[in-house]
Amino acid sequence: MSSLYSIKKEENYLVMTISGDYSYADFIKYPKIIRNQCLTEKKYKILVNVIKVVKTEIPLVELFFLGEHVANVLRDHIKLALVWDGENHNRFLQKVATNRRALIRTFESDENAKVWLIHDREDEPFLDSTS
């Protein structure tokens, strides 16, 4: 594996931190790891921080397949807040996943991600101050 991850429990959600080099082969496995850990801990919200992942230009086709896989594995079971300081086109993964009914949002900071993650009203828009 080119990347490493750790998962810790917070009161209402889990936090997964990923570091190292980006590898599609690693990242395609993370949705199942997330699902299994959430089911084990009986916590269905997770903050995934990938800020420490070494930046590379990720091809759009990989983001597309990752977004589809996130949706297929997590769909309406797990709420995922992704902290990623990548380019705007990296929100493409979020768009693909949400178009397939996954509950995922991308943020540039843990603070905004935590607010959205523990916010219970999904029908209200979240106003990100960095937008």
C-alpha positions as CSV (number, residue, x, y, z in Angstrom):
1,M,0.0,0.0,0.0
2,S,1.2,3.5,-0.8
3,S,-1.0,5.1,1.7
4,L,-1.7,4.4,5.4
5,Y,-4.9,5.1,7.4
6,S,-6.0,5.3,11.0
7,I,-9.5,5.4,12.5
8,K,-10.5,6.8,15.8
9,K,-13.9,7.2,17.6
10,E,-15.4,10.5,18.5
11,E,-18.7,10.7,20.4
12,N,-21.0,10.8,17.4
13,Y,-18.9,9.8,14.5
14,L,-15.6,8.2,13.4
15,V,-12.5,10.0,12.1
16,M,-10.3,8.4,9.4
17,T,-7.0,10.0,8.6
18,I,-5.2,8.9,5.4
19,S,-1.6,9.8,4.7
20,G,1.2,8.8,2.2
21,D,1.1,8.6,-1.5
22,Y,-2.1,8.6,-3.5
23,S,-2.8,5.2,-5.1
24,Y,-6.0,4.3,-6.9
25,A,-5.5,0.7,-5.8
26,D,-5.6,1.8,-2.1
27,F,-8.4,4.4,-2.4
28,I,-10.8,2.0,-4.1
29,K,-10.5,-0.2,-1.0
30,Y,-11.3,2.5,1.5
31,P,-15.1,2.6,1.1
32,K,-15.4,-1.0,2.2
33,I,-13.1,-0.4,5.1
34,I,-15.2,2.6,6.1
35,R,-18.4,0.7,5.8
36,N,-17.1,-2.3,7.9
37,Q,-15.7,0.0,10.6
38,C,-18.9,2.0,10.8
39,L,-21.0,-1.1,11.1
40,T,-18.6,-2.5,13.8
41,E,-18.7,0.7,15.8
42,K,-22.4,1.3,15.1
43,K,-21.6,4.9,14.1
44,Y,-22.9,5.9,10.7
45,K,-21.1,9.2,10.2
46,I,-17.4,9.5,9.4
47,L,-15.0,12.3,8.7
48,V,-12.2,11.3,6.3
49,N,-9.2,13.6,6.2
50,V,-6.9,13.1,3.2
51,I,-5.0,16.4,3.6
52,K,-1.8,14.4,4.4
53,V,-1.9,12.5,1.1
54,V,0.8,13.5,-1.2
55,K,-0.8,15.5,-4.0
56,T,-0.8,14.3,-7.5
57,E,-3.0,15.1,-10.5
58,I,-5.7,12.5,-10.2
59,P,-7.2,11.6,-13.5
60,L,-11.0,12.5,-13.8
61,V,-11.7,8.9,-14.8
62,E,-10.3,7.7,-11.5
63,L,-12.4,10.3,-9.6
64,F,-15.4,9.0,-11.5
65,F,-14.8,5.4,-10.6
66,L,-14.1,6.3,-7.0
67,G,-17.3,8.4,-6.8
68,E,-19.3,5.5,-8.2
69,H,-17.7,3.0,-5.8
70,V,-18.3,5.3,-2.8
71,A,-22.0,5.5,-3.8
72,N,-22.3,1.8,-4.3
73,V,-20.7,0.8,-1.0
74,L,-22.0,3.6,1.3
75,R,-25.1,4.9,-0.5
76,D,-27.8,5.8,2.1
77,H,-26.1,4.1,5.1
78,I,-23.2,6.2,5.9
79,K,-22.7,10.0,5.9
80,L,-19.2,10.9,4.8
81,A,-17.4,14.3,5.2
82,L,-14.3,14.4,3.1
83,V,-11.6,16.9,4.0
84,W,-9.5,17.5,0.9
85,D,-7.7,20.6,-0.1
86,G,-7.5,19.6,-3.7
87,E,-8.4,21.6,-6.8
88,N,-12.0,22.4,-7.5
89,H,-12.2,19.6,-10.1
90,N,-11.6,17.2,-7.2
91,R,-15.2,17.9,-6.1
92,F,-16.1,15.8,-9.2
93,L,-15.9,12.7,-6.9
94,Q,-18.5,14.3,-4.7
95,K,-20.8,15.1,-7.6
96,V,-20.6,11.6,-9.0
97,A,-21.3,10.0,-5.6
98,T,-24.2,12.4,-4.7
99,N,-25.8,11.9,-8.1
100,R,-25.9,8.2,-7.1
101,R,-27.6,9.0,-3.8
102,A,-24.5,8.9,-1.5
103,L,-24.4,11.3,1.4
104,I,-21.0,12.9,0.9
105,R,-19.6,16.4,1.0
106,T,-16.1,17.8,0.4
107,F,-14.6,20.4,2.7
108,E,-11.3,22.2,3.1
109,S,-11.3,22.1,6.9
110,D,-12.1,19.7,9.7
111,E,-14.2,22.4,11.4
112,N,-16.7,22.8,8.6
113,A,-16.8,19.1,7.9
114,K,-17.7,18.4,11.6
115,V,-20.5,20.9,11.6
116,W,-22.0,19.3,8.5
117,L,-21.5,15.8,9.7
118,I,-23.3,16.3,13.0
119,H,-26.0,18.5,11.5
120,D,-29.2,16.4,11.4
121,R,-31.3,18.3,8.8
122,E,-30.2,17.0,5.4
123,D,-32.8,19.2,3.6
124,E,-31.1,22.4,4.8
125,P,-28.2,23.7,2.7
126,F,-24.9,24.0,4.5
127,L,-23.2,27.4,4.0
128,D,-19.5,26.8,3.7
129,S,-17.6,30.0,4.6
130,T,-14.8,29.0,2.2
131,S,-17.0,29.0,-0.8
